[in-house]
Amino acid sequence: MEEINVKDVCTELTIAFRTLNELLFQNKLVEPRIVTQPRKRPNVNGWLTVDKPWVNTDTGKAYYEITISSQSFNESINDVLGILVHEMVHLSNAMEGIVDCARNQYHNIAFKEAAEAALLICEKIPHYGYMFTQPSERLIKIFDLLPIHDDVFHLEYRNTVVKSKTMQYKMNCYVCDKCGIKFKTRANLALDAKCGDCNGSINKCNKE
């Protein structure tokens, strides 16, 4: 077998995304760029960018980015694919203007409903909501049908030390006009953004 590299892993994850998009999301998701890098915080196995950082300089088309943490590849392939589906749920909600996660990683009811529709099992954790998910047996059966090369996922990430370099970002403060939940995010949310818990309107705070 030829030597495995990180590019192979991201390629296979992109192939998996396309099939899962068809089977779980009716092909409604725009295809992101999928990358891997060491996690920045404990227990954060993947994340979706709030904006579209990748731009095709020829066409001007912009793309979201889904990151699967490098440490996640030390787990089973089903765990990795479960993380991918988790981030696809965030992408689905983002495309519909639904806020399903606050800055403190609290995953609300909107995330839970969309995650369960995508055949994920949600576990509610204090302070984090429905952040922790795992693939159901039905979803694992779908994973078995994916046209991907399982052997590329035999690449493990052994350097588990994460550098504690603090990155400073300008944060925007938002509040729901119905339930009053307040949160901060780097994103500039759409004017018609809705709260994932009560479907109220999300408005920018006058003061943070």
BAFI-3210 file (N, C-alpha, C; in Angstrom, 3 decimals, decimal comma, padded with zeros to 6 digits):
// residues 208
n [1|2|3|4|5|6|7|8|9|10|11|12|13|14|15|16|17|18|19|20|21|22|23|24|25|26|27|28|29|30|31|32|33|34|35|36|37|38|39|40|41|42|43|44|45|46|47|48|49|50|51|52|53|54|55|56|57|58|59|60|61|62|63|64|65|66|67|68|69|70|71|72|73|74|75|76|77|78|79|80|81|82|83|84|85|86|87|88|89|90|91|92|93|94|95|96|97|98|99|100|101|102|103|104|105|106|107|108|109|110|111|112|113|114|115|116|117|118|119|120|121|122|123|124|125|126|127|128|129|130|131|132|133|134|135|136|137|138|139|140|141|142|143|144|145|146|147|148|149|150|151|152|153|154|155|156|157|158|159|160|161|162|163|164|165|166|167|168|169|170|171|172|173|174|175|176|177|178|179|180|181|182|183|184|185|186|187|188|189|190|191|192|193|194|195|196|197|198|199|200|201|202|203|204|205|206|207|208]
n.u [000,835|000,487|002,060|000,151|-001,277|-002,203|-003,710|-004,996|-006,817|-008,534|-009,567|-011,052|-012,931|-014,310|-015,509|-017,157|-018,778|-020,270|-021,887|-023,278|-024,560|-026,406|-027,906|-028,768|-029,374|-030,746|-029,236|-028,955|-026,959|-024,262|-021,076|-018,332|-014,893|-012,876|-010,841|-008,077|-006,831|-004,981|-006,983|-008,237|-009,401|-010,222|-012,193|-013,424|-014,125|-014,553|-015,311|-017,209|-016,677|-017,753|-018,001|-017,208|-014,259|-012,624|-011,849|-012,382|-010,179|-010,504|-013,224|-014,514|-016,157|-017,120|-016,371|-017,502|-015,721|-015,049|-013,662|-012,024|-010,804|-007,364|-006,753|-008,999|-008,729|-007,523|-009,442|-012,216|-013,238|-015,976|-016,464|-015,119|-016,582|-019,011|-018,479|-018,157|-020,813|-022,069|-020,975|-022,010|-024,677|-024,586|-023,843|-026,107|-028,048|-026,862|-027,039|-029,742|-030,117|-030,391|-029,614|-027,817|-025,959|-024,124|-021,439|-020,181|-020,284|-022,741|-025,182|-028,277|-031,901|-032,631|-030,376|-030,372|-032,762|-032,248|-029,966|-030,878|-032,598|-030,728|-029,884|-028,237|-027,368|-028,169|-026,729|-027,542|-025,700|-024,798|-024,386|-023,452|-025,464|-026,752|-024,311|-022,663|-022,550|-023,341|-023,101|-026,076|-027,285|-028,564|-027,351|-024,713|-024,950|-025,378|-022,902|-021,373|-021,953|-020,724|-018,759|-015,864|-012,313|-011,376|-008,847|-007,295|-007,897|-006,337|-004,357|-002,851|-002,816|-000,286|000,884|-000,368|-000,291|-001,500|-000,840|-001,117|-001,916|-003,332|-005,898|-007,117|-010,247|-012,698|-015,708|-019,171|-022,147|-025,267|-028,843|-031,837|-035,076|-037,253|-036,882|-034,763|-032,136|-028,635|-025,683|-022,303|-020,506|-018,210|-019,384|-021,221|-024,403|-027,285|-029,977|-032,449|-032,061|-032,869|-033,715|-032,553|-033,816|-036,368|-037,362|-037,465|-036,627|-033,263|-031,283|-028,823|-026,907|-027,167|-025,290|-022,416]
n.v [-001,203|002,260|005,096|006,780|010,038|013,281|014,706|012,661|011,766|014,011|014,124|011,733|012,266|014,343|012,986|011,328|013,310|014,175|011,940|011,600|014,029|013,698|011,474|012,174|014,908|015,692|016,728|019,463|020,926|023,198|022,478|022,318|023,273|020,775|020,248|019,375|019,895|020,390|020,278|023,178|023,509|021,460|018,512|019,476|018,354|018,967|021,649|024,301|026,963|030,333|032,009|032,279|031,346|030,445|031,240|031,000|032,204|032,542|032,307|033,621|032,379|031,485|029,490|027,559|026,240|023,106|021,692|018,842|017,669|016,870|015,011|013,427|011,418|009,377|007,804|005,570|004,963|005,344|007,131|009,389|009,931|010,429|012,847|014,418|014,407|015,738|018,324|018,858|019,154|021,578|023,177|022,934|024,236|026,765|027,617|028,015|030,136|029,688|029,919|027,722|027,273|028,652|030,924|029,761|027,133|025,965|023,873|024,094|023,419|023,540|022,566|019,937|018,850|018,931|017,354|014,859|014,301|013,795|011,362|011,193|010,509|012,357|013,693|015,308|017,708|019,398|022,904|022,696|021,858|020,043|019,147|016,870|014,178|011,051|008,521|006,838|003,406|003,095|005,133|004,277|002,045|003,328|004,564|002,320|001,932|003,907|005,154|005,056|004,849|002,959|002,499|004,811|006,065|005,029|006,564|008,114|010,703|011,683|013,726|015,175|017,507|020,678|023,921|026,799|029,337|032,393|033,671|036,661|037,979|040,080|040,272|039,883|040,867|039,350|039,122|037,365|038,404|037,219|035,007|036,015|035,072|035,595|035,968|035,696|036,020|035,580|035,902|037,857|038,006|037,245|039,538|038,372|036,272|033,496|032,383|029,324|028,038|029,176|030,297|032,995|036,399|037,262|039,802|042,410|043,370|046,481|047,253|045,506]
n.w [000,000|-000,772|000,796|003,258|003,310|004,659|002,825|001,412|003,329|003,657|001,106|000,952|002,934|001,739|-000,379|001,144|002,276|000,037|-000,590|001,834|001,944|-000,074|000,870|003,451|003,544|001,292|-000,794|-000,379|000,783|000,407|-000,957|001,211|001,942|003,211|005,959|008,158|011,436|014,531|017,497|019,187|021,599|024,457|023,888|021,617|018,666|016,039|013,725|012,179|009,959|010,549|008,489|004,954|004,199|002,103|-001,225|-004,678|-006,887|-009,586|-010,229|-008,193|-006,399|-003,128|-000,196|002,603|005,480|006,838|009,643|010,816|013,775|014,287|016,276|016,318|014,486|015,756|016,704|015,868|012,428|012,175|014,228|013,273|010,923|012,110|013,373|011,121|010,085|012,192|011,883|009,394|010,006|011,417|009,240|007,601|009,193|009,321|006,679|006,538|008,125|010,843|014,209|015,954|017,908|020,562|021,514|023,701|023,113|023,563|022,457|021,038|021,030|018,337|017,069|018,087|017,011|014,240|014,167|015,048|012,960|011,076|011,839|014,084|017,478|020,277|023,206|026,136|027,866|030,844|030,604|027,984|026,361|023,663|022,655|022,458|020,345|018,712|016,158|015,161|015,004|012,547|011,083|011,064|009,436|007,030|006,779|006,202|003,553|002,148|-000,557|-000,003|000,735|003,276|004,338|004,402|006,709|008,635|009,513|012,206|014,719|016,690|018,204|020,727|022,133|022,567|021,581|023,574|022,381|022,379|020,440|019,187|018,471|016,957|018,541|018,047|019,643|020,336|020,831|021,643|020,849|021,950|023,844|025,199|025,342|025,304|023,387|022,064|019,002|016,249|013,852|011,441|011,675|009,653|008,926|009,264|010,994|013,104|016,413|017,711|019,805|020,434|018,153|017,915|016,902|016,117|017,291|017,106|019,922|021,641|023,434|024,581]
ca.u [000,000|001,226|002,051|-001,034|-001,013|-003,375|-004,512|-005,863|-007,887|-009,488|-010,232|-012,065|-013,991|-015,104|-016,337|-018,186|-019,698|-021,170|-022,885|-024,110|-025,392|-027,514|-028,738|-029,291|-029,747|-031,395|-028,302|-029,178|-025,787|-023,165|-019,894|-017,296|-013,540|-012,692|-009,436|-007,833|-005,796|-005,141|-008,058|-007,801|-009,980|-010,553|-013,520|-013,942|-013,613|-014,717|-015,994|-017,580|-016,426|-018,964|-018,039|-016,682|-012,889|-011,947|-012,404|-011,794|-009,758|-010,940|-014,676|-015,029|-017,025|-016,588|-016,715|-017,343|-014,681|-015,292|-012,424|-012,067|-009,571|-006,364|-006,831|-010,155|-008,346|-007,060|-010,633|-012,675|-013,727|-017,360|-016,401|-014,724|-017,718|-020,034|-018,100|-018,465|-022,263|-022,336|-020,672|-022,958|-025,901|-024,341|-023,866|-027,501|-028,713|-026,272|-027,588|-031,131|-030,141|-030,771|-028,525|-027,967|-024,847|-023,589|-019,980|-019,725|-020,502|-024,055|-025,953|-029,661|-032,921|-032,591|-029,321|-030,817|-033,770|-031,600|-029,026|-031,640|-033,090|-029,574|-029,625|-027,289|-027,902|-027,727|-026,669|-027,552|-024,682|-024,915|-023,600|-023,118|-026,640|-026,687|-023,041|-022,053|-023,371|-022,727|-023,942|-027,006|-027,056|-029,009|-026,343|-023,530|-025,229|-025,135|-021,447|-020,844|-022,237|-020,026|-017,728|-014,585|-011,251|-011,221|-007,461|-006,656|-008,199|-005,397|-003,383|-003,124|-002,128|000,310|001,262|-001,635|-000,085|-002,043|-000,252|-002,125|-001,762|-004,635|-006,197|-008,073|-011,194|-013,770|-016,915|-020,449|-023,097|-026,641|-029,837|-033,127|-036,124|-038,346|-036,496|-033,764|-030,805|-027,623|-024,455|-021,341|-019,975|-017,465|-020,189|-022,196|-025,596|-028,261|-031,005|-033,604|-031,626|-033,838|-033,210|-032,771|-034,620|-037,763|-037,683|-037,575|-035,694|-031,966|-030,893|-027,529|-027,004|-026,708|-024,063|-021,976]
ca.v [000,000|003,504|005,855|007,621|011,405|014,016|015,056|011,514|011,751|015,077|013,737|010,717|012,930|015,094|011,980|010,952|014,445|014,203|010,879|011,898|015,169|013,141|010,539|012,740|016,324|015,918|017,488|020,905|021,581|023,602|021,711|023,134|022,716|019,976|020,256|018,861|020,567|020,068|021,000|024,329|023,367|020,064|017,981|020,041|017,427|019,527|022,947|024,915|028,400|031,157|032,696|031,472|031,858|030,017|031,883|030,655|033,486|032,620|032,470|034,439|031,577|031,319|028,209|027,305|025,271|022,172|021,137|017,671|017,771|015,832|013,974|012,566|010,282|008,298|007,023|004,722|005,662|005,750|008,333|010,490|010,231|011,026|014,252|015,069|014,629|016,779|019,617|019,046|019,670|023,012|023,808|022,985|025,302|028,051|027,985|028,427|031,289|029,251|029,928|026,486|027,113|029,903|030,968|028,846|025,787|025,432|023,430|024,221|022,498|023,532|021,625|018,589|018,385|018,691|016,244|013,608|014,066|013,254|010,041|011,257|010,412|013,526|013,580|016,643|017,900|020,719|024,022|022,507|021,436|018,780|019,207|015,563|013,312|009,836|007,962|005,767|002,180|003,363|005,952|003,427|001,225|004,199|004,702|001,108|001,991|005,037|004,741|005,618|003,905|002,964|002,381|006,107|006,496|004,381|007,579|008,644|011,930|011,345|014,914|015,640|018,748|021,826|025,162|027,710|030,674|033,055|034,443|037,707|038,257|041,003|039,495|040,575|040,437|039,224|038,737|036,963|039,307|036,448|034,313|036,828|034,490|036,492|035,243|036,398|035,249|036,360|036,032|038,922|037,236|037,848|040,325|037,521|035,105|033,055|031,647|027,887|027,527|029,643|030,838|034,447|037,137|037,545|041,185|042,805|044,114|047,857|047,263|044,173]
ca.w [000,000|-000,801|002,043|003,447|003,737|005,129|001,654|001,116|004,330|003,338|-000,142|001,263|003,694|000,761|-001,057|002,114|002,380|-001,124|-000,469|002,997|001,546|-000,863|001,634|004,698|003,439|-000,003|-001,640|-000,235|001,365|-000,469|-000,585|001,844|001,913|004,426|006,369|009,498|012,216|015,953|018,183|019,973|022,930|024,766|023,553|020,369|017,656|014,703|013,728|010,905|009,968|010,543|007,203|003,849|004,096|000,880|-002,414|-005,963|-007,454|-010,978|-010,332|-007,104|-005,540|-001,778|000,399|004,031|005,824|007,931|010,186|011,684|014,557|014,015|017,306|016,076|013,650|016,632|017,018|014,764|011,248|012,429|015,051|012,387|010,054|012,972|013,538|009,843|010,028|013,191|011,272|008,290|010,635|011,616|007,924|007,181|009,944|008,932|005,375|006,732|009,024|012,192|015,182|016,731|018,832|021,092|021,600|024,745|022,577|023,928|021,297|021,475|020,516|016,868|016,673|018,434|016,054|012,951|014,343|015,086|011,603|010,355|012,438|015,184|018,836|021,037|024,665|026,725|028,882|031,470|030,072|026,570|025,609|022,909|021,940|022,248|019,496|018,186|015,095|015,501|014,233|011,166|010,422|010,853|008,257|005,884|006,679|005,568|002,119|001,533|-001,519|000,429|001,050|004,727|004,784|004,623|008,071|009,544|009,882|013,541|015,121|017,985|018,968|021,298|022,874|021,855|022,042|024,131|021,820|022,388|019,239|019,491|017,398|017,286|018,786|017,949|020,664|019,844|021,824|021,090|021,345|022,522|025,086|025,891|025,387|024,755|023,059|021,232|017,889|015,257|012,635|011,250|011,349|008,749|009,614|009,550|011,769|014,101|017,573|017,586|020,914|020,469|016,830|017,971|016,041|016,699|017,051|017,642|021,174|021,585|024,243|024,936]
c.u [000,871|001,082|000,818|-000,592|-002,310|-004,288|-005,470|-007,065|-008,954|-010,241|-011,340|-013,211|-014,886|-016,018|-017,476|-019,228|-020,723|-022,263|-023,819|-025,026|-026,617|-028,465|-029,410|-029,851|-030,351|-030,566|-028,458|-027,945|-024,791|-021,904|-018,826|-015,905|-013,347|-011,209|-009,310|-006,710|-006,016|-006,230|-007,480|-008,308|-010,301|-011,987|-014,155|-013,333|-013,754|-015,394|-016,215|-017,289|-017,738|-019,092|-017,513|-015,259|-012,153|-012,640|-011,643|-011,451|-010,150|-012,423|-015,262|-015,935|-016,351|-017,127|-016,581|-016,163|-015,157|-013,951|-012,745|-010,756|-008,642|-006,464|-007,980|-009,794|-007,708|-008,221|-011,054|-013,163|-015,172|-017,415|-016,079|-015,895|-018,868|-019,755|-018,420|-019,960|-022,672|-022,101|-021,575|-024,288|-025,749|-024,410|-025,293|-028,235|-028,177|-026,845|-029,028|-031,255|-030,556|-029,546|-028,697|-026,879|-024,336|-022,069|-019,433|-019,966|-021,817|-024,858|-027,425|-030,602|-032,899|-031,509|-029,775|-031,786|-033,148|-030,642|-029,757|-032,237|-031,981|-029,065|-028,479|-028,028|-027,315|-027,755|-026,598|-026,584|-024,873|-023,917|-023,279|-024,320|-026,421|-025,405|-022,504|-023,002|-022,596|-023,657|-024,841|-026,665|-027,473|-027,965|-025,078|-023,735|-025,038|-023,642|-020,839|-021,015|-021,452|-018,898|-016,363|-013,596|-010,949|-009,764|-006,793|-006,897|-007,340|-004,269|-003,775|-002,292|-001,608|000,699|000,006|-001,491|-000,569|-001,441|-001,338|-001,870|-003,141|-004,798|-007,308|-008,954|-012,196|-015,057|-018,148|-021,414|-024,512|-027,566|-031,134|-034,215|-037,280|-037,963|-035,385|-032,367|-029,819|-026,348|-023,578|-020,813|-019,162|-018,313|-021,000|-023,478|-026,531|-029,351|-032,212|-033,227|-032,626|-033,155|-033,542|-033,621|-036,091|-038,239|-037,921|-036,531|-034,410|-031,562|-029,549|-027,733|-026,516|-025,392|-023,731|-021,768]
c.v [001,254|004,236|006,770|009,041|012,117|014,404|013,922|011,486|012,783|014,775|012,731|011,317|013,755|014,157|011,540|012,050|014,412|013,147|011,144|013,086|014,673|012,324|011,167|014,154|016,693|016,832|019,002|021,651|021,983|022,883|022,631|022,619|021,998|019,870|019,580|019,653|020,228|020,907|022,100|024,271|021,911|019,736|018,625|019,238|017,931|020,879|023,429|026,397|029,166|031,940|031,754|031,944|031,490|030,624|031,422|031,959|033,635|032,958|033,402|033,676|031,330|030,037|028,250|026,347|024,416|021,611|019,919|017,669|016,593|014,683|013,003|011,332|009,155|007,407|006,213|005,576|006,125|006,998|009,552|010,904|010,842|012,500|015,028|015,367|015,722|018,165|019,901|019,563|021,168|023,757|023,967|024,125|026,675|028,535|028,467|029,604|030,954|029,227|028,713|026,293|028,476|029,816|029,994|027,385|025,163|025,143|023,334|023,212|022,422|022,581|020,192|018,039|018,060|017,510|014,911|013,278|013,485|011,963|010,040|011,096|011,555|013,239|014,983|016,708|019,280|021,708|023,890|022,075|020,100|018,696|017,832|014,636|012,062|009,246|006,844|004,531|002,364|004,167|005,139|002,522|002,037|004,405|003,507|001,122|003,088|004,553|005,347|004,507|003,979|003,017|003,730|006,607|005,759|005,323|008,158|009,887|011,735|012,558|015,559|016,909|019,914|023,100|026,137|029,143|031,303|033,895|035,434|037,995|039,303|040,205|040,393|039,997|040,448|038,795|038,363|037,838|038,566|035,797|035,023|036,244|035,412|035,688|036,109|035,465|036,169|036,678|037,330|038,249|038,006|038,561|039,478|036,254|034,796|032,281|030,163|027,305|027,913|030,222|032,348|035,097|037,437|038,955|041,482|043,623|045,545|048,011|045,825|044,065]
c.w [000,000|000,531|002,101|003,816|004,082|003,976|001,301|002,057|003,978|002,051|000,127|002,060|002,768|-000,024|-000,137|002,247|001,248|-001,010|000,705|002,724|000,780|-000,002|002,854|004,547|002,079|-000,924|-001,509|000,289|000,287|-000,005|000,004|001,479|003,251|004,737|007,725|010,140|013,682|016,597|019,050|021,409|023,194|024,359|022,322|019,227|016,229|014,802|012,296|010,992|009,905|009,239|006,122|003,545|002,810|-000,341|-003,657|-006,680|-008,921|-011,096|-009,282|-006,155|-004,202|-001,148|001,923|004,231|006,990|008,358|011,047|012,457|014,287|015,013|017,068|015,267|014,454|017,062|015,785|013,594|011,445|013,300|014,183|011,495|010,850|013,220|012,267|009,741|011,005|012,571|010,070|008,812|010,889|010,283|007,418|007,882|009,545|007,607|005,479|007,692|010,441|013,089|016,084|017,778|019,262|021,194|022,633|024,388|023,023|022,663|021,692|020,807|018,986|016,372|016,928|017,390|014,705|013,028|014,356|013,722|010,723|010,993|013,453|016,505|019,645|022,535|025,248|027,905|029,509|030,872|028,578|025,729|024,933|022,075|021,567|021,492|019,110|017,128|015,614|014,680|012,781|010,405|010,142|009,637|006,976|005,672|005,940|004,048|001,407|000,619|-001,200|000,729|002,551|005,166|005,023|006,049|009,107|009,947|011,232|013,810|016,535|018,826|019,524|022,122|022,031|022,437|022,468|023,673|021,702|021,129|019,554|018,272|017,888|017,392|018,676|018,973|020,089|020,980|021,108|021,690|022,008|023,849|025,840|025,953|024,692|024,495|022,178|020,148|016,987|014,036|012,632|010,763|010,428|009,549|009,990|010,319|012,871|015,226|017,423|018,696|020,805|019,145|016,854|017,072|016,793|016,301|017,693|018,905|020,958|022,329|024,574|026,425]
res [m|e|e|i|n|v|k|d|v|c|t|e|l|t|i|a|f|r|t|l|n|e|l|l|f|q|n|k|l|v|e|p|r|i|v|t|q|p|r|k|r|p|n|v|n|g|w|l|t|v|d|k|p|w|v|n|t|d|t|g|k|a|y|y|e|i|t|i|s|s|q|s|f|n|e|s|i|n|d|v|l|g|i|l|v|h|e|m|v|h|l|s|n|a|m|e|g|i|v|d|c|a|r|n|q|y|h|n|i|a|f|k|e|a|a|e|a|a|l|l|i|c|e|k|i|p|h|y|g|y|m|f|t|q|p|s|e|r|l|i|k|i|f|d|l|l|p|i|h|d|d|v|f|h|l|e|y|r|n|t|v|v|k|s|k|t|m|q|y|k|m|n|c|y|v|c|d|k|c|g|i|k|f|k|t|r|a|n|l|a|l|d|a|k|c|g|d|c|n|g|s|i|n|k|c|n|k|e]
***
